[in-house]
Amino acid sequence: MGRMRKLSQYRLYGMSMYVVIFALFAAKCHAQIGTPPVIAVQPLGLAVQNGGTAILATTAVSLTSMKFYWLFNDQPILTNNTTVVNVNVPLVGTVSTLTVKGVSPSNAGNYSVRIVNGVGPVTSSNAMLIVLTSAVSNVVNIVSTSTQMTASGFKLLLSGPPGSNYIIQASTDLKNWTSISTNAAPTGSVSYTDTAAINLPFRYYRAKMQ
């Protein structure tokens, strides 16, 4: 997949209709032998409906083998509704994905990951998981398994209420946003490929419902 960067998650603030999507296309991390792992992509927070599935991910780079230890509120995760999968992606690094199934309010909190190689450890920033206990109809969800860099550009797959219109915006500094696409979503799902992303070192995205 070349410089493929999988967008792991999104952050939802309260009842906001905005979803801020963070994408890194080329993590210019200078990992060297004799140094701890370098985190290329930090885990991002998200909001999940009660009973749903939460997926958090991070990408790390090291010239030696690594071990990933996911934490919940700075403590080892002991619940049996979680799984961790680590995948080595050529030219990108190792992507570690934590999946929490059947989330409940007890799963809400801060998640982080401690990564260790033969030299030493490094700990990611916190990613907050919010568990929504009441139905929210105006949320744009990110289908992380289908959001990635492709040969044609960076692909986003969004889902939300049927009959919605999604406006996708892009930024290079998280301050100035430009609308790059408006998509009708009669079934609730929209796939969009940003062809301009091929020539950019990084880009941020957000989506809102019109």
C-alpha positions as CSV (number, residue, x, y, z in Angstrom):
1,M,0.0,0.0,0.0
2,G,3.1,2.2,-0.2
3,R,2.7,5.1,2.2
4,M,-0.7,3.8,3.4
5,R,-1.9,5.3,6.6
6,K,-4.9,3.9,8.1
7,L,-7.1,6.4,10.0
8,S,-7.9,4.7,13.1
9,Q,-10.5,6.8,14.9
10,Y,-12.3,10.1,15.3
11,R,-13.2,12.4,18.2
12,L,-16.8,13.4,19.0
13,Y,-17.4,16.3,21.4
14,G,-20.8,16.2,23.1
15,M,-23.6,16.6,20.6
16,S,-21.5,18.3,18.0
17,M,-22.1,17.3,14.4
18,Y,-18.4,17.7,13.6
19,V,-16.1,14.8,13.4
20,V,-12.4,15.7,13.3
21,I,-10.4,13.2,11.4
22,F,-6.7,13.2,11.8
23,A,-4.6,11.7,9.0
24,L,-0.8,11.3,8.6
25,F,0.4,10.2,5.2
26,A,4.2,10.1,5.9
27,A,5.4,9.8,9.5
28,K,8.9,11.1,9.2
29,C,10.2,9.4,12.3
30,H,13.9,9.0,12.7
31,A,14.0,5.7,14.6
32,Q,17.5,4.5,15.2
33,I,19.1,1.4,16.7
34,G,19.7,2.2,20.4
35,T,16.6,4.3,20.9
36,P,13.1,3.5,22.3
37,P,10.2,3.2,19.8
38,V,8.9,6.3,18.1
39,I,5.1,6.8,18.0
40,A,4.1,7.9,14.5
41,V,0.4,8.1,15.1
42,Q,-1.1,8.6,18.5
43,P,-4.4,6.9,19.4
44,L,-7.4,9.1,19.0
45,G,-10.5,9.4,21.2
46,L,-14.0,8.4,20.1
47,A,-17.6,8.2,21.1
48,V,-19.5,4.9,20.9
49,Q,-23.1,4.0,21.5
50,N,-23.7,1.8,24.6
51,G,-23.3,-1.8,23.5
52,G,-21.3,-0.9,20.4
53,T,-17.7,-1.6,19.4
54,A,-14.8,0.8,20.0
55,I,-11.6,0.6,18.0
56,L,-8.5,2.5,19.0
57,A,-5.2,2.2,17.1
58,T,-1.6,3.5,17.2
59,T,1.4,3.3,14.9
60,A,4.9,2.9,16.1
61,V,8.3,2.7,14.5
62,S,11.4,0.8,15.8
63,L,14.4,-0.9,14.2
64,T,14.0,-3.7,16.7
65,S,11.0,-5.8,17.8
66,M,8.4,-4.1,19.9
67,K,5.7,-5.2,22.5
68,F,2.5,-3.2,23.0
69,Y,0.7,-3.0,26.3
70,W,-2.7,-1.2,26.2
71,L,-3.8,0.6,29.4
72,F,-7.1,1.8,30.7
73,N,-6.9,4.8,33.0
74,D,-3.1,4.1,33.3
75,Q,-3.8,0.5,34.5
76,P,-3.5,-2.8,32.5
77,I,-6.7,-3.8,30.8
78,L,-8.2,-6.8,32.6
79,T,-11.6,-7.1,30.9
80,N,-12.3,-10.1,28.6
81,N,-14.2,-8.0,26.0
82,T,-11.0,-6.6,24.5
83,T,-8.6,-7.9,21.8
84,V,-5.3,-6.5,20.5
85,V,-3.9,-7.1,17.0
86,N,-0.5,-5.9,15.9
87,V,0.3,-5.7,12.2
88,N,3.6,-4.7,10.6
89,V,2.9,-2.4,7.6
90,P,5.9,-2.0,5.2
91,L,7.3,1.6,5.0
92,V,4.8,2.7,7.8
93,G,5.5,0.8,11.0
94,T,3.6,-1.5,13.3
95,V,-0.1,-0.7,13.7
96,S,-1.5,-1.9,17.1
97,T,-5.3,-2.0,17.2
98,L,-7.3,-2.4,20.4
99,T,-10.9,-3.5,20.0
100,V,-13.5,-3.2,22.8
101,K,-16.7,-5.1,22.1
102,G,-20.0,-4.5,23.8
103,V,-18.9,-1.3,25.5
104,S,-20.7,-0.1,28.6
105,P,-20.3,3.0,30.8
106,S,-17.7,1.1,32.8
107,N,-15.5,1.1,29.6
108,A,-15.5,4.9,29.4
109,G,-12.3,6.6,30.2
110,N,-8.7,7.2,29.0
111,Y,-6.9,4.6,26.9
112,S,-3.2,4.6,26.1
113,V,-0.5,2.2,25.0
114,R,3.0,1.5,26.4
115,I,5.4,0.4,23.7
116,V,8.7,-1.4,24.6
117,N,11.7,-2.5,22.6
118,G,15.1,-3.7,23.8
119,V,16.2,-0.2,24.7
120,G,13.3,1.2,26.6
121,P,9.6,2.2,26.7
122,V,7.5,5.0,25.4
123,T,3.9,5.7,26.3
124,S,1.3,7.3,24.0
125,S,-1.0,10.2,24.8
126,N,-4.5,9.4,26.2
127,A,-7.4,8.7,24.0
128,M,-10.8,9.2,25.6
129,L,-13.6,6.8,25.0
130,I,-17.0,8.3,25.5
131,V,-19.9,5.9,25.9
132,L,-23.2,7.4,24.7
133,T,-26.1,6.1,26.8
134,S,-28.8,7.8,24.8
135,A,-29.4,7.6,21.0
136,V,-27.7,10.3,19.0
137,S,-29.0,10.7,15.4
138,N,-26.7,13.4,14.0
139,V,-23.3,11.7,14.3
140,V,-21.0,11.0,11.4
141,N,-19.1,7.8,12.0
142,I,-15.8,6.8,10.5
143,V,-15.5,3.3,9.1
144,S,-11.8,2.8,10.1
145,T,-11.3,-0.5,8.3
146,S,-12.0,1.2,4.9
147,T,-10.2,4.6,5.6
148,Q,-6.7,4.4,4.2
149,M,-4.2,5.7,1.7
150,T,-4.7,4.1,-1.8
151,A,-2.9,4.5,-5.1
152,S,-5.5,7.1,-6.1
153,G,-5.4,9.1,-2.9
154,F,-6.6,9.1,0.7
155,K,-9.9,7.2,1.0
156,L,-12.5,8.2,3.6
157,L,-15.6,6.1,4.3
158,L,-18.3,7.9,6.4
159,S,-21.6,6.6,7.7
160,G,-24.5,8.3,9.4
161,P,-28.3,8.8,9.2
162,P,-29.8,7.9,5.8
163,G,-30.7,10.9,3.6
164,S,-27.9,13.1,5.0
165,N,-25.6,15.4,3.1
166,Y,-21.9,15.3,4.2
167,I,-19.5,18.2,3.7
168,I,-15.9,17.1,3.9
169,Q,-13.3,19.7,4.8
170,A,-9.5,19.7,4.8
171,S,-6.8,21.6,6.6
172,T,-3.1,21.7,7.0
173,D,-3.0,23.5,10.4
174,L,-6.4,22.7,12.1
175,K,-7.2,26.4,11.9
176,N,-8.1,27.1,8.3
177,W,-10.6,24.7,6.7
178,T,-11.5,24.3,3.1
179,S,-14.6,22.4,1.9
180,I,-13.4,19.9,-0.7
181,S,-16.5,17.8,-1.3
182,T,-20.2,17.7,-0.7
183,N,-21.7,14.2,-0.8
184,A,-25.3,13.0,-0.7
185,A,-25.8,10.0,1.5
186,P,-29.2,8.5,0.7
187,T,-28.3,5.2,2.4
188,G,-26.2,6.9,5.1
189,S,-22.8,5.8,3.7
190,V,-20.4,7.9,1.6
191,S,-17.0,7.0,0.1
192,Y,-14.7,9.8,-0.9
193,T,-11.1,9.7,-2.2
194,D,-8.9,12.8,-1.9
195,T,-6.6,12.6,-4.9
196,A,-4.7,15.7,-3.8
197,A,-3.4,13.8,-0.7
198,I,-0.9,11.9,-2.8
199,N,1.3,15.1,-3.1
200,L,0.9,16.2,0.5
201,P,3.0,15.1,3.6
202,F,0.0,15.3,5.8
203,R,-3.6,16.6,5.9
204,Y,-6.4,16.9,8.5
205,Y,-10.0,16.2,7.7
206,R,-13.4,16.8,9.3
207,A,-16.9,16.1,8.2
208,K,-20.3,17.6,9.1
209,M,-23.8,17.1,8.1
210,Q,-25.5,19.8,6.0
